[in-house]
Amino acid sequence: MEKSEVYSQELAKLQAIFADVDPSKAQLVEGLLEDAAFLKAENTVLKKALEATGMVKIHPTNPDLQKPVEAARQYLKNVNSYSVIIKTLNSILNKNIMDEDDDDLEDFE
């Protein structure tokens, strides 16, 4: 799957998850959704490259000499950034769900 395809699918998935969120909150997280989709797409490309090269280069004659591959470093940075974005988005979603639950409780009273 190409990077642009991965981006489109991830963005569509995230937008569907946030479809029922308050419009002002949805507008607030719009950039985070795009960033998360971008990082997912970038990591798909990096992951394919790392499958071929591995994450560490090992010296052919001296296995004790090892060198991390730059793509591996970037992959890990992207994973960490993606994780923070998803955690932030999840907290916004949970807050939205809690707000809806509060509304139901008021109807009961």
C-alpha positions in Angstrom: 0.0 0.0 0.0 1.3 3.4 -0.9 2.0 6.2 1.6 -0.8 8.4 0.3 -3.3 5.5 0.6 -2.2 4.8 4.2 -2.6 8.5 5.0 -6.1 8.7 3.5 -7.3 5.5 5.3 -5.9 6.6 8.6 -7.3 10.1 8.3 -10.7 8.7 7.3 -10.6 6.2 10.3 -9.8 9.0 12.8 -12.4 11.4 11.3 -15.0 8.6 11.6 -14.1 8.1 15.3 -14.5 11.9 15.9 -17.6 12.3 13.8 -19.9 12.5 16.9 -17.7 14.8 18.9 -18.8 18.4 19.7 -18.0 20.5 16.5 -15.7 22.9 18.4 -13.7 20.0 19.8 -13.6 18.3 16.3 -12.2 21.6 14.9 -9.7 21.8 17.6 -8.3 18.3 17.0 -8.4 18.5 13.2 -4.6 19.2 12.9 -3.8 16.3 15.3 -5.9 13.9 13.2 -3.9 15.0 10.1 -0.6 14.7 12.0 -1.5 11.2 13.3 -2.3 10.1 9.8 0.9 11.6 8.5 3.0 9.8 11.1 1.2 6.5 10.4 1.9 6.8 6.7 5.6 7.8 7.2 6.1 4.9 9.6 4.6 2.5 7.0 7.4 3.5 4.6 10.1 3.4 7.3 8.9 0.0 8.5 9.2 -1.5 4.9 12.7 -0.1 4.7 13.6 -1.5 8.1 12.3 -5.0 7.1 15.0 -5.0 4.5 17.9 -3.4 6.4 17.1 -4.2 10.0 17.3 -1.6 12.8 21.0 -2.1 13.5 24.0 -2.5 11.2 26.4 -5.1 12.5 30.0 -5.0 11.4 30.7 -8.1 9.2 34.0 -9.1 10.9 33.5 -7.7 14.4 29.9 -8.3 15.6 30.6 -6.2 18.7 30.7 -3.1 16.5 27.1 -2.1 15.9 25.5 1.1 14.5 21.9 2.1 14.6 20.2 2.8 11.2 19.0 6.4 10.9 15.6 5.1 9.6 15.3 3.2 12.9 15.9 6.3 15.0 13.3 8.2 13.0 10.8 5.3 13.2 11.1 5.3 17.0 10.7 9.1 17.1 7.6 8.9 14.9 6.1 6.1 17.1 6.6 8.2 20.2 5.0 11.2 18.6 2.1 9.1 17.2 1.6 7.6 20.6 1.3 11.1 22.3 -1.1 12.3 19.7 -3.3 9.2 20.0 -3.3 9.5 23.8 -4.3 13.2 23.5 -7.1 12.3 21.0 -8.3 9.5 23.3 -8.5 11.8 26.3 -10.6 14.3 24.3 -12.9 11.4 23.2 -13.2 10.2 26.8 -14.0 13.7 27.9 -16.7 13.9 25.2 -18.2 10.6 26.3 -18.2 11.7 29.9 -20.0 14.9 28.9 -22.7 12.9 27.2 -23.1 10.6 30.2 -23.6 13.7 32.4 -26.4 14.8 30.1 -28.1 11.5 30.5 -27.9 11.7 34.2 -29.5 15.1 34.2 -32.4 13.7 32.2 -32.9 11.0 34.9 -33.0 13.5 37.7 
